Each structure stands twice: as C-alpha cells, then as structure tokens.
Amino acid sequence: MTTTRLTGVHTVAVPVADQDRALAFYTGTLGLEVRMDGELQEGFRWVEVAPPGAATSLALVAAGDGLPAGVDTGIRLTTSDAAADHAALGEAGADTGELLRWEGVPPMFARLAEAAEERGADLGSVRFAISGAMSLAPEVAAHWERTTGGLIIEGYGMTETSPVALGNPLGPDRRPGALGLPFPATEIRVVDPERPDADVPAGETGELLIRGPQVFAGYWQNPEATAEVMLDGGWLRTGDLVRRDRDGFVTLADRRKELIITGGFNVYPSQVEDAVRAMPGVRDVAVVGVPDGPRGERVVAALVLEPGAHVDLAAVRRWAEDRLSHYALPRAVTVLDDLPRSQLGKVLRRVVREQLLATAQPG
C-alpha cells in the first residue's frame, strides 16, 4: 500500500503499512502514521446525530475532525477558505435548510454570526457547531447560539490524535471555555511536566497525557521524535497544560512552550490575556515573555486598541491588579495595529515575541 507525499511542487510515493489507515502531514516537516480507524469510531460516537447523507457539514478548516467524523456518519463535507467573507454564509446550502453542522475556530464564528445578522441570513438549520484550535469565549458561544438556535461545542485534539480526543457534551451540559471530557475509550492523565510519571491533584495545572485508539503510531521514519512524546504504556505527551475539575471536565491553561516563568512563578498567557482583553479600549491582546536577566522573563502585553483609545502600562496594571496575581501583571506594553494570526485565525504568540525582540524594548 502506498500514499502520496506532497513536497513543495513534487510528489513522492510513500509506503504505508496495510494496518495503517492514513499517513498525515502537517507544517511540512513531520509525517505521522495515524490510526484513522480509531478516530472514525470515536468521532462517530460524538456526532451521531444524522442518518447517512441527510445533511451537510460545512468545515471552515482544512480536514480536522470533520473528515473522519463525516466519513463515518455519511455526512457530506464542504470546505471553505472564505471564513471571513460574507459569501461563506451561502456555502453548502446555508440558506436552504440543508446545513446541519458547522466547523471552525472562534474568530470565524464571531464574524459569521455578525454577518448573518447584518444580512438577515437564516442559519436556523444549523443544529450544532464544533469549535477548535483555541478557547471559545462564552460571549462568542452565546452569540452564535442566539443567531442559529443550535448549540456550539468545543473539542480538543492534535494531529497526533487523528485529531480529536476530548469534546463537550452535545447538550445542556456543555461548558463553553472548557475542552470537555475524554472521548469514549480514551484515557487522560494530568501530570507534572517535569515528572510525567506523577499525576497532579484535581484542579491543579499539569501536562495533558492521552491514551486511546486514535493516538498515532509515531512520526514517519523518525523514532527519535516519537520517543520524545510517547511514554511507556502508550501515553502521548501533548505539551498542553490543562486543569481537570472533579467532574472530569478539562480546561486549557496554555501551551507548555508558551508558559512564562518570571521570578520563579509560572504565568499563563491566556489568563493574562483574558483579564486585559476585558479592559475598555482594548480590542485584542497577546501576552508573551521576553528575557529579563536573573528574573527569567518579564510579562509583556501586545495590545490592539479600539479606534481613538489610549491605554498605557499604568492603566493596564490598575485594571488587572484585582484580577491577576501581582507577579502575573504585565511589566511592559506595546501597541500594534494588528496581531499576527495563522490561516485559522489563531494568534501567533511566537511571532509576536519575535517582533518584540526585533524592535526596541517595549515600554
């Protein structure tokens, strides 16, 4: 059995074992042997809401969980690269009552809900939407559900999990802002990142480990990279820091690589961003750590302001001091016209940090 690998403008035949259902590639660097059959089974259990061929799923992201779930349920998939364009509202029969499921990322749902209200587009056939790639703000979820009359739920996964491993219940028990619960037949642990054999208590932050039928077989022809993320017993290290409450729901804290360590304290950029983003005059924010000598790093907030607004460091610290620990307060701010984003609309903190380091010290 062979599959085709795209390398620039060239194609190369790649041998794949018969028991492997797919060989996935991402970021142009690592190939993953993915057990797609496990993901098909798990995805079907999550979204078994329509008979085969009964409806359309509009996926505003490439592939994602829509591919395996859609294949297994028989839902016809339509993809769109025009997520921010009002024309996306007309894709896949959005105005014909045919659309059942909509998949995307939070910025897309926010823009599309606004566009639907402006155009008077009828999205009432959308029974549920699946949001991923970043945390879904409760206000975005509420706006989407008011506009469509359906539900919006979050899931969590990565290419190494084919790609989905956790999801919110498709019903009133969903929790906007939470990643949800493990899929059926999927196990998780939350561990000390420095000691992955030691689980942390419920409510504390640790690294998420996953074991289940959808976990990948390894990086293609790269046993060293595979050994870095696969632990004994089939546990996958995700590199994501999460908290699990006593009900089993998991909430994302941050990427381990983006954790800021200042003066020996751990600062989670997402928590600082949530506090600062609520400040009047702030349209968006990205928080990163920059080198700060013996202290390790200092917390810097890159702000995008509303037209005519003026916000400085003192104002940000006053606003956030009742919402954050003192060590997590930004020690510098810089104002940008916009934040760099991926094609999915996710803010690229790494690029923000690089921009700050390439310019004069923010203040």
C-alpha positions as CSV (number, residue, x, y, z in Angstrom):
1,M,0.0,0.0,0.0
2,T,1.3,3.5,-0.9
3,T,0.2,7.0,-0.4
4,T,1.5,10.2,-1.9
5,R,3.5,12.8,-0.1
6,L,3.4,16.4,-1.3
7,T,6.9,18.0,-1.1
8,G,6.7,21.5,-2.5
9,V,5.6,21.0,-6.1
10,H,6.8,17.4,-6.2
11,T,5.1,14.2,-5.2
12,V,6.8,11.2,-3.7
13,A,5.3,7.7,-3.2
14,V,5.5,6.7,0.4
15,P,4.9,3.1,1.6
16,V,2.3,2.7,4.3
17,A,1.6,-0.5,6.2
18,D,-1.7,-2.2,5.4
19,Q,-2.9,-1.8,9.0
20,D,-2.5,2.0,8.9
21,R,-5.5,3.9,7.6
22,A,-3.7,7.2,6.9
23,L,-0.3,8.9,6.8
24,A,-0.9,12.6,7.7
25,F,1.4,15.5,7.2
26,Y,1.4,18.9,8.9
27,T,3.6,22.0,9.0
28,G,5.6,20.5,6.1
29,T,8.1,18.8,8.4
30,L,6.9,15.7,10.2
31,G,4.8,12.8,8.8
32,L,2.6,11.0,11.2
33,E,1.3,7.4,10.9
34,V,-2.3,8.0,12.0
35,R,-4.7,5.3,13.2
36,M,-7.7,6.8,11.4
37,D,-9.9,3.8,12.1
38,G,-9.9,4.6,15.8
39,E,-10.7,8.2,15.2
40,L,-13.6,7.2,12.9
41,Q,-15.2,5.2,15.7
42,E,-14.7,7.9,18.4
43,G,-15.9,10.7,16.1
44,F,-19.0,8.8,15.2
45,R,-19.9,8.3,18.9
46,W,-19.5,12.1,19.4
47,V,-21.6,13.4,16.5
48,E,-24.1,10.6,15.7
49,V,-27.0,12.9,15.1
50,A,-28.0,12.3,11.5
51,P,-28.6,9.4,9.1
52,P,-26.1,8.9,6.3
53,G,-26.5,11.5,3.5
54,A,-29.0,13.5,5.4
55,A,-27.2,16.8,5.8
56,T,-24.1,18.9,5.0
57,S,-21.3,19.7,7.3
58,L,-19.6,23.0,6.4
59,A,-15.9,22.8,7.5
60,L,-14.2,26.2,7.6
61,V,-10.9,24.5,8.4
62,A,-9.0,22.0,6.3
63,A,-9.6,18.4,7.2
64,G,-9.8,18.5,11.0
65,D,-12.2,16.2,12.8
66,G,-14.8,16.8,10.1
67,L,-13.0,14.3,7.8
68,P,-13.1,11.1,9.9
69,A,-16.4,12.0,11.6
70,G,-18.0,13.0,8.3
71,V,-16.8,9.9,6.5
72,D,-18.2,7.6,9.2
73,T,-21.6,9.3,9.6
74,G,-22.1,9.7,5.9
75,I,-22.4,13.5,6.2
76,R,-21.4,15.3,3.1
77,L,-18.5,17.6,3.7
78,T,-18.0,21.0,2.2
79,T,-14.9,23.1,2.9
80,S,-14.5,26.9,2.5
81,D,-11.4,29.1,2.6
82,A,-13.6,32.3,2.8
83,A,-14.4,32.1,6.5
84,A,-14.3,35.9,7.0
85,D,-16.2,36.5,3.8
86,H,-20.0,37.0,3.9
87,A,-20.2,34.7,0.9
88,A,-19.3,31.8,3.3
89,L,-22.9,32.1,4.6
90,G,-24.2,30.8,1.3
91,E,-21.9,27.8,1.1
92,A,-23.3,24.3,1.4
93,G,-26.9,25.3,1.4
94,A,-26.7,27.6,4.5
95,D,-29.8,29.4,3.3
96,T,-31.7,26.3,2.1
97,G,-32.2,24.5,5.3
98,E,-29.7,21.7,4.4
99,L,-26.8,22.7,6.6
100,L,-26.6,20.6,9.8
101,R,-23.1,21.0,11.2
102,W,-20.6,23.9,11.0
103,E,-17.0,23.5,12.0
104,G,-14.4,26.3,12.5
105,V,-12.5,28.4,15.1
106,P,-13.8,31.1,17.4
107,P,-12.9,34.2,15.3
108,M,-14.8,32.6,12.3
109,F,-18.0,32.0,14.4
110,A,-17.8,35.5,15.8
111,R,-17.6,37.1,12.3
112,L,-20.1,34.8,10.7
113,A,-22.7,35.5,13.5
114,E,-22.3,39.2,12.9
115,A,-22.5,38.8,9.1
116,A,-25.6,36.7,9.4
117,E,-27.3,39.4,11.5
118,E,-26.3,42.1,9.1
119,R,-27.5,40.2,6.0
120,G,-30.5,38.6,7.6
121,A,-29.2,35.1,6.7
122,D,-31.1,32.2,8.1
123,L,-28.8,29.8,9.9
124,G,-31.7,28.1,11.7
125,S,-30.9,24.7,10.3
126,V,-27.5,24.6,12.0
127,R,-28.2,22.1,14.8
128,F,-24.7,22.2,16.2
129,A,-21.2,23.7,15.5
130,I,-17.8,22.4,16.6
131,S,-15.2,24.9,17.6
132,G,-11.5,24.1,18.0
133,A,-7.9,25.4,17.8
134,M,-8.3,27.9,20.6
135,S,-10.6,28.6,23.6
136,L,-14.1,29.6,22.8
137,A,-15.2,32.7,24.7
138,P,-18.6,32.3,26.4
139,E,-19.8,35.5,24.8
140,V,-19.0,34.2,21.3
141,A,-20.7,30.9,22.1
142,A,-23.8,32.8,23.3
143,H,-23.9,35.0,20.2
144,W,-23.7,32.0,17.9
145,E,-26.4,30.1,19.7
146,R,-28.7,33.1,19.6
147,T,-28.1,33.5,15.9
148,T,-28.6,29.9,14.9
149,G,-30.8,28.4,17.7
150,G,-28.4,25.5,17.7
151,L,-25.6,24.5,20.0
152,I,-21.9,25.2,19.8
153,I,-19.4,22.9,21.5
154,E,-15.7,22.7,21.8
155,G,-13.3,19.8,21.3
156,Y,-9.6,19.2,21.7
157,G,-7.1,17.3,19.7
158,M,-4.0,17.4,17.7
159,T,-2.7,15.7,14.5
160,E,-1.2,13.0,16.8
161,T,-4.7,12.1,18.0
162,S,-6.2,11.8,14.5
163,P,-7.1,14.6,15.6
164,V,-9.8,14.7,18.3
165,A,-9.5,13.2,21.9
166,L,-11.8,15.3,24.1
167,G,-15.2,17.0,23.4
168,N,-18.0,18.8,25.2
169,P,-21.4,17.0,25.5
170,L,-23.7,17.8,22.7
171,G,-26.4,19.2,25.0
172,P,-27.2,21.4,28.0
173,D,-24.2,20.0,30.0
174,R,-21.7,21.6,27.6
175,R,-19.3,24.1,29.2
176,P,-18.1,27.0,26.9
177,G,-14.5,27.7,27.6
178,A,-13.8,24.1,28.6
179,L,-12.2,21.4,26.3
180,G,-14.7,18.9,27.5
181,L,-14.5,15.2,28.5
182,P,-12.4,12.4,27.1
183,F,-13.9,10.6,24.1
184,P,-15.2,7.0,24.8
185,A,-12.4,4.5,25.1
186,T,-10.0,7.4,25.6
187,E,-8.0,7.9,28.8
188,I,-6.3,11.0,30.0
189,R,-3.9,12.0,32.8
190,V,-2.8,15.4,34.1
191,V,0.8,15.2,35.2
192,D,3.8,17.2,36.5
193,P,5.5,18.4,33.3
194,E,8.9,17.7,34.8
195,R,7.9,14.3,36.2
196,P,5.4,12.8,33.8
197,D,5.0,9.7,35.9
198,A,3.5,11.8,38.7
199,D,-0.2,12.9,38.4
200,V,-1.3,16.2,39.9
201,P,-4.4,16.6,42.1
202,A,-7.7,17.7,40.6
203,G,-7.9,21.4,40.0
204,E,-4.1,21.8,39.6
205,T,-2.3,22.6,36.4
206,G,-0.3,19.9,34.6
207,E,0.5,18.5,31.3
208,L,-2.2,16.5,29.5
209,L,-1.4,12.9,28.5
210,I,-3.7,10.9,26.2
211,R,-4.0,7.2,25.5
212,G,-6.6,5.7,23.2
213,P,-7.4,4.1,19.8
214,Q,-6.9,7.4,18.0
215,V,-3.4,8.1,19.2
216,F,-0.9,8.0,16.4
217,A,1.6,5.2,15.7
218,G,4.5,7.6,15.5
219,Y,6.4,10.1,13.4
220,W,7.2,8.7,10.0
221,Q,10.7,7.4,9.9
222,N,11.6,9.5,13.0
223,P,11.9,7.2,16.0
224,E,13.8,9.9,18.0
225,A,10.9,12.4,17.7
226,T,8.4,9.6,18.5
227,A,10.3,8.7,21.7
228,E,10.2,12.3,22.9
229,V,6.4,12.3,23.0
230,M,5.4,8.6,23.6
231,L,5.8,7.3,27.1
232,D,5.6,3.7,28.3
233,G,2.2,2.2,28.2
234,G,1.1,4.2,25.1
235,W,0.7,7.6,26.7
236,L,1.1,10.6,24.4
237,R,2.6,13.8,25.8
238,T,0.6,16.7,24.3
239,G,2.7,19.6,25.5
240,D,-0.5,21.3,26.6
241,L,-1.1,22.5,30.2
242,V,-4.6,21.9,31.5
243,R,-6.7,21.6,34.6
244,R,-9.2,18.8,35.3
245,D,-12.0,19.5,37.8
246,R,-13.7,16.9,40.0
247,D,-16.4,16.4,37.4
248,G,-13.8,15.4,34.8
249,F,-14.1,18.5,32.6
250,V,-10.7,19.7,31.2
251,T,-9.8,23.3,30.7
252,L,-6.8,24.5,28.8
253,A,-4.3,26.7,30.7
254,D,-1.7,27.1,27.9
255,R,0.9,25.5,25.7
256,R,3.8,24.4,27.8
257,K,6.2,26.1,25.4
258,E,4.4,29.4,25.9
259,L,4.5,29.3,29.7
260,I,6.2,32.4,31.1
261,I,8.4,31.9,34.1
262,T,9.2,35.2,36.0
263,G,10.9,35.3,39.3
264,G,10.3,31.6,39.8
265,F,6.5,32.0,39.2
266,N,4.5,30.4,36.4
267,V,2.4,32.8,34.4
268,Y,-0.2,31.5,31.9
269,P,-0.5,33.9,29.0
270,S,-4.2,33.0,28.4
271,Q,-5.2,34.1,31.9
272,V,-3.4,37.5,31.5
273,E,-5.0,37.9,28.1
274,D,-8.5,37.2,29.4
275,A,-8.0,39.8,32.1
276,V,-6.6,42.5,29.8
277,R,-9.0,41.8,26.9
278,A,-11.9,42.8,29.1
279,M,-10.4,46.3,29.6
280,P,-12.3,49.2,27.9
281,G,-10.4,50.4,24.8
282,V,-8.7,47.0,24.2
283,R,-9.8,45.2,21.1
284,D,-7.3,42.3,21.4
285,V,-4.2,41.3,23.2
286,A,-1.4,38.8,23.1
287,V,0.8,38.2,26.1
288,V,4.4,36.8,25.8
289,G,7.5,36.5,27.9
290,V,10.8,38.3,26.9
291,P,14.2,37.8,28.5
292,D,14.7,39.7,31.8
293,G,18.0,38.7,33.2
294,P,18.1,36.9,36.6
295,R,14.2,37.1,36.8
296,G,14.0,34.8,33.8
297,E,11.3,36.6,31.7
298,R,9.0,39.6,32.1
299,V,5.4,39.7,31.0
300,V,4.7,41.9,28.0
301,A,1.2,42.6,26.6
302,A,0.9,43.5,22.9
303,L,-2.3,45.5,22.6
304,V,-4.6,46.2,19.7
305,L,-6.7,49.2,20.7
306,E,-10.2,50.4,19.7
307,P,-10.2,53.5,17.4
308,G,-9.4,56.6,19.4
309,A,-8.5,54.7,22.6
310,H,-5.4,55.4,24.7
311,V,-4.1,52.7,27.0
312,D,-0.7,52.7,28.8
313,L,1.1,50.3,31.2
314,A,-0.1,52.0,34.3
315,A,-3.8,51.8,33.2
316,V,-3.3,48.1,32.3
317,R,-1.8,47.3,35.7
318,R,-4.6,49.2,37.5
319,W,-7.2,47.3,35.6
320,A,-5.7,43.9,36.1
321,E,-4.5,44.1,39.6
322,D,-7.7,42.8,41.1
323,R,-7.9,40.0,38.5
324,L,-4.4,38.7,38.5
325,S,-1.6,37.8,40.9
326,H,0.9,40.6,41.3
327,Y,3.7,38.5,39.6
328,A,1.4,38.0,36.5
329,L,0.8,41.7,35.9
330,P,2.3,43.0,32.6
331,R,5.6,44.8,33.2
332,A,5.5,46.3,29.7
333,V,3.0,47.0,27.0
334,T,3.3,47.7,23.3
335,V,0.6,48.8,20.8
336,L,0.3,47.0,17.5
337,D,-2.0,47.7,14.6
338,D,-3.0,44.1,14.5
339,L,-1.8,40.7,15.8
340,P,-0.2,38.1,13.5
341,R,-2.5,35.1,13.0
342,S,-2.5,31.7,11.4
343,Q,-4.7,30.9,8.5
344,L,-7.3,29.6,11.0
345,G,-7.3,33.0,12.8
346,K,-5.3,31.8,15.8
347,V,-2.9,34.5,17.3
348,L,0.7,33.5,16.8
349,R,2.4,34.4,20.1
350,R,5.7,33.2,18.8
351,V,5.6,35.8,16.0
352,V,4.6,38.5,18.5
353,R,7.6,37.6,20.7
354,E,9.9,37.7,17.7
355,Q,8.6,41.1,16.6
356,L,9.1,42.5,20.1
357,L,12.6,41.1,20.3
358,A,13.5,42.6,16.9
359,T,12.5,46.1,17.9
360,A,13.4,48.4,20.7
361,Q,12.3,47.4,24.3
362,P,8.6,48.0,24.7
363,G,7.5,50.3,27.5
